[in-house]
Amino acid sequence: MNVINKGIILLLLLFASCQNEYSPVFMGENPTYVKFKKSYELTGEITSIENLGTEIFILDTFLIFSNPGLDTLYHAYSSIDLNWLGSFIKKGEGPNELESPLRPLSGERKGNDFFISFYNRARLGIFHFNLTKSLIQGADIFQDTISLGNYTDVYRAYQLNQDEIFVDNLDFINLNQQYSIYRLVDQKITKVNNAVCSGLQDQSDIFLMAACTIFNPKQQKYAGGMMFLDQINIYDIYNPENSKAITVNSKITSLIEASRMIMPFKKEYYVDLRDSGEFLFGLYANQTRQEWATGDRPGEIHVINWDGQPICKLSTKEKLVNFDIDRIHNLLYAITENDEIYKYDLGKIPELGR
């Protein structure tokens, strides 16, 4: 009888955890359906910048392009006059090299120097790169590393303050995304939250959890635009109960449903997500992988605030594949499908002007 009871309990627990394929993925709640009342078309201006990368990042007054196919991984221009500044971090396995480009986590100016923070599995933590001195001296200067101890399968890690690190890591066993805080003083993991519960059963489908993520240090929030699920998740790190997801789709989408589709016909939704400080900008494809890879139909840019409220929807004549926001000059720079660098003036949009 005990064996039977244990079996029944196990089945009930399994049923409760799996539920159905349309169960909420983020924080146990379905995304809030939103509509954009305002839409604008951005008029772009092609720049003189030679595109040396596949992805663009804007930190302070630096336009940075990364390219895994070149011997030097990063290439910098000035956002002030668009002049070339130099390349940095060589490709390789040496102590001051990287095997492939890493996504910059943040940038900070200290005195006369500007530092970029990266998370690197090989270094088991967050390290700081002195961009200013590296460009001046022509040598890559890696500064201190903040160790994350025995953390494994880390996707992103951001320093919240002097004592705490926010960590986004993957639970490979249950195929969930866990958010937690790592305390440096005693090297303990606290406030673990299974924020993204995929419902997937096959580890080969793990790529369906892909998301473009961004961290807002002032608001202490972390957002993710999901590629194969039609929603943007906004996680409040110190007040998780205030977290929410939004969607522009009146029909709830499902990762399990996406797993059944053959690769060319899987739908892609948010292919990039960036932050202006006040607003989130999500590049929304809403096309199958085949359509997005081979077609010329541009995506939309959805602008929401960090509370998930819709601000406006932006469109461009050019098909953008990657972009970032120049916060100082209120400009959007983008790489187009033709490998050209365009810029768009956000100040002309009433809701985004200053």
C-alpha positions in Angstrom: 0.0 0.0 0.0 2.8 2.4 0.8 4.4 1.7 -2.5 1.1 2.5 -4.3 0.6 5.7 -2.3 4.1 6.8 -3.1 3.5 6.1 -6.8 0.3 8.1 -6.7 2.0 11.0 -4.9 4.8 11.0 -7.5 2.3 11.1 -10.4 0.4 14.0 -8.8 3.6 15.9 -8.3 4.7 15.3 -11.8 1.3 16.4 -13.1 1.3 19.5 -11.0 4.8 20.5 -12.2 4.2 19.8 -15.8 0.6 20.9 -16.1 -0.2 21.6 -19.8 1.8 23.0 -22.7 0.2 26.5 -22.3 1.1 26.8 -18.6 2.7 30.1 -17.7 6.4 30.1 -18.4 7.5 33.2 -16.4 7.0 33.5 -12.6 3.9 31.3 -12.8 1.8 34.0 -14.4 0.5 34.4 -18.0 1.9 37.5 -19.8 -0.1 40.7 -19.8 -1.5 41.5 -23.3 -0.7 45.0 -24.4 -1.4 47.2 -27.4 0.6 50.1 -28.8 -1.6 53.2 -29.3 1.2 55.1 -31.1 3.3 54.0 -34.1 6.1 55.9 -35.9 8.4 55.3 -38.8 12.0 56.2 -38.2 13.9 57.8 -41.1 17.4 56.5 -41.1 20.7 58.0 -42.2 23.5 55.8 -43.5 26.8 56.4 -41.7 30.4 56.4 -42.9 31.3 53.7 -40.4 32.8 50.5 -41.9 31.0 47.6 -40.3 33.6 45.3 -38.7 31.2 43.3 -36.7 28.1 41.1 -36.4 26.8 42.8 -33.3 26.9 46.4 -32.0 27.2 47.7 -28.4 27.1 51.3 -27.3 28.8 52.1 -23.9 29.3 55.8 -22.9 30.9 57.4 -26.0 32.1 54.1 -27.6 30.5 52.4 -30.5 31.7 48.8 -30.2 31.4 46.1 -32.8 32.2 42.4 -32.1 33.1 39.8 -34.7 33.9 36.2 -34.0 35.4 35.7 -37.5 38.3 38.2 -37.0 41.6 37.7 -35.2 40.8 40.7 -33.0 37.3 40.4 -31.5 36.2 44.0 -30.8 36.4 47.2 -32.8 35.7 50.7 -31.5 34.5 54.0 -32.9 33.7 57.3 -31.1 30.0 58.1 -30.9 31.0 61.8 -30.8 32.6 62.1 -34.3 32.4 58.5 -35.6 36.2 58.3 -35.8 38.0 55.0 -35.6 39.5 54.4 -32.2 41.1 50.9 -32.5 40.6 47.2 -32.0 41.0 45.2 -28.8 41.1 41.6 -27.3 42.7 39.1 -29.5 41.1 35.8 -30.4 42.8 32.8 -28.7 43.3 30.8 -25.6 46.0 32.8 -23.9 45.7 34.6 -20.5 44.7 37.9 -22.2 42.7 36.5 -25.0 39.2 35.1 -25.6 38.1 32.2 -27.7 35.0 34.1 -28.9 33.3 37.5 -28.3 31.5 38.0 -25.0 28.5 40.3 -24.6 29.5 43.3 -22.5 27.6 43.4 -19.3 28.1 47.1 -18.4 30.5 50.0 -18.7 31.8 52.3 -16.0 34.0 55.4 -16.1 36.5 55.6 -13.2 38.6 58.8 -13.3 40.1 59.0 -16.8 39.6 55.3 -17.6 36.6 53.5 -19.0 36.0 49.9 -17.9 33.9 47.2 -19.5 32.6 44.3 -17.5 32.3 40.8 -19.0 31.2 37.4 -17.6 33.5 34.6 -18.7 33.1 30.9 -17.8 36.8 30.3 -18.2 37.6 32.9 -15.6 34.8 31.7 -13.4 33.5 35.2 -12.8 33.1 38.8 -13.9 36.2 40.5 -15.1 36.9 44.2 -15.9 38.7 45.3 -19.0 40.4 48.7 -19.1 39.3 50.0 -22.6 40.9 53.4 -22.3 44.4 52.2 -21.5 44.1 49.3 -23.9 43.4 51.6 -26.8 46.1 54.1 -25.8 48.8 51.4 -25.2 47.8 49.0 -27.9 47.8 46.1 -25.4 44.9 44.4 -23.8 44.6 45.2 -20.2 42.5 42.9 -18.0 41.9 44.1 -14.5 40.4 42.3 -11.5 38.1 39.3 -11.6 35.1 38.8 -9.3 34.9 35.1 -8.6 31.5 33.3 -8.6 32.9 30.3 -6.9 31.4 27.0 -8.0 28.5 28.4 -9.9 27.9 26.4 -13.1 25.9 27.0 -16.3 25.8 30.7 -15.8 24.2 32.7 -18.6 24.5 36.2 -17.3 25.9 37.7 -14.1 25.7 41.4 -13.0 27.2 43.1 -10.0 24.3 44.7 -8.0 26.5 46.3 -5.3 29.8 45.7 -3.5 28.4 42.6 -1.8 26.0 40.9 -4.2 25.9 39.5 -7.7 22.7 38.7 -9.6 23.1 35.4 -11.5 21.0 34.0 -14.4 21.8 30.3 -14.7 20.3 27.3 -16.4 18.9 24.3 -14.5 19.9 21.6 -17.1 18.0 18.8 -15.2 14.6 20.5 -15.2 15.2 22.9 -18.1 14.4 26.0 -16.1 16.1 29.3 -15.9 17.0 30.2 -12.3 17.6 33.7 -11.0 19.5 34.1 -7.8 21.8 36.4 -5.7 25.3 35.4 -4.9 26.8 37.0 -1.7 30.5 37.7 -2.0 31.2 38.1 1.7 30.3 34.4 2.5 30.1 33.0 -1.0 26.6 31.8 -0.6 23.7 31.6 -3.0 20.5 33.2 -1.8 17.0 34.0 -3.1 16.9 31.3 -5.8 13.9 31.6 -8.0 12.8 29.3 -10.9 11.8 32.3 -12.9 11.5 30.7 -16.3 9.9 27.2 -16.3 10.0 26.0 -19.9 7.9 22.8 -19.6 10.2 21.2 -22.1 11.2 17.5 -21.6 14.0 17.0 -24.2 17.4 18.6 -23.5 17.9 19.0 -27.2 15.2 21.6 -27.2 17.1 23.8 -24.7 17.9 26.4 -27.4 14.2 27.3 -27.4 14.8 29.1 -24.1 17.0 31.6 -25.8 16.4 35.2 -24.8 18.1 38.6 -25.4 18.6 40.0 -21.9 19.4 43.3 -20.4 20.0 44.6 -16.8 19.0 48.0 -15.5 21.3 48.8 -12.5 19.3 51.9 -11.3 16.0 50.0 -11.2 17.6 46.7 -10.3 15.6 44.9 -12.9 16.4 42.3 -15.4 14.6 41.8 -18.7 14.5 39.2 -21.4 13.0 39.2 -24.8 12.3 35.6 -25.7 13.1 34.4 -29.2 10.7 31.5 -29.5 8.0 32.7 -27.1 6.1 35.8 -27.8 6.8 37.8 -24.7 9.2 40.1 -22.8 9.9 39.2 -19.2 10.7 41.8 -16.6 12.2 40.6 -13.3 12.3 42.8 -10.2 15.4 41.4 -8.5 14.6 42.6 -4.9 10.8 42.4 -5.3 10.2 39.3 -7.4 6.4 39.5 -6.7 6.3 42.7 -8.8 7.8 40.9 -11.8 5.7 40.5 -15.0 5.7 39.5 -18.6 4.1 41.3 -21.5 3.0 40.1 -24.9 1.5 41.8 -28.0 -0.1 38.5 -29.0 -3.7 37.9 -27.9 -3.0 34.1 -28.2 -0.7 32.6 -25.7 2.3 30.9 -27.3 4.0 27.8 -26.1 7.6 26.5 -26.1 6.3 22.9 -26.3 4.3 23.8 -29.4 7.5 25.4 -30.8 9.4 22.2 -30.2 7.1 20.3 -32.5 7.7 22.5 -35.5 10.6 21.7 -37.8 13.4 24.2 -37.7 12.7 26.4 -40.7 9.1 26.9 -39.6 9.8 27.7 -35.9 8.6 31.3 -35.2 11.0 33.9 -34.1 9.8 36.8 -32.0 12.3 39.0 -30.1 15.7 38.9 -31.9 17.3 41.7 -30.0 16.6 43.7 -26.8 18.3 46.9 -25.7 17.8 49.6 -23.0 17.9 53.4 -23.0 17.8 53.6 -19.3 14.2 54.6 -19.2 12.8 52.3 -21.9 13.3 48.8 -23.3 13.5 48.4 -27.1 12.7 45.0 -28.5 13.4 44.1 -32.1 10.3 42.0 -33.0 10.5 39.7 -36.0 7.3 37.7 -35.7 8.4 35.5 -38.7 9.5 32.0 -39.2 13.2 31.4 -39.1 13.2 30.8 -42.8 11.3 34.0 -43.5 13.5 36.1 -41.2 16.8 34.6 -42.6 15.9 34.9 -46.3 13.2 37.6 -46.6 13.5 41.3 -46.6 10.5 42.3 -44.5 11.7 44.5 -41.6 10.8 43.8 -38.0 9.2 46.2 -35.6 10.7 47.8 -32.5 8.5 47.6 -29.5 9.2 50.3 -26.9 8.0 49.7 -23.3 9.0 51.1 -20.0 10.5 49.0 -17.2 7.1 48.5 -15.6 5.9 46.8 -18.8 3.7 49.6 -20.0 3.6 50.1 -23.8 5.1 53.4 -25.0 5.1 53.2 -28.8 5.9 51.0 -31.8 8.7 51.9 -34.3 9.3 50.8 -37.9 12.1 51.3 -40.4 12.3 50.9 -44.1 15.6 49.0 -43.6 15.7 45.5 -42.2 17.6 45.7 -39.0 19.4 42.7 -37.6 21.0 44.2 -34.6 21.0 47.6 -32.8 21.8 49.6 -29.7 20.9 53.0 -28.2 23.3 55.9 -27.8 21.9 57.3 -24.6 24.0 60.5 -24.7 22.8 61.6 -28.1 19.4 59.8 -28.1 20.2 58.0 -31.3 19.6 54.4 -32.4 22.4 52.8 -34.3 21.7 49.6 -36.3 23.4 47.0 -38.5 21.1 46.3 -41.5 20.9 43.1 -43.4 23.1 44.7 -46.0 25.9 45.2 -43.4 25.4 48.9 -43.4 25.4 51.0 -40.3 22.4 53.3 -40.0 21.5 55.8 -37.3 18.0 57.1 -36.3 17.1 60.1 -34.3 14.9 59.1 -31.4 14.5 62.7 -30.3 12.0 63.2 -33.1 9.6 60.8 -31.4 7.4 62.7 -28.9 7.4 59.9 -26.3 11.2 59.4 -26.6 12.4 63.1 -26.9 14.0 64.9 -24.0 
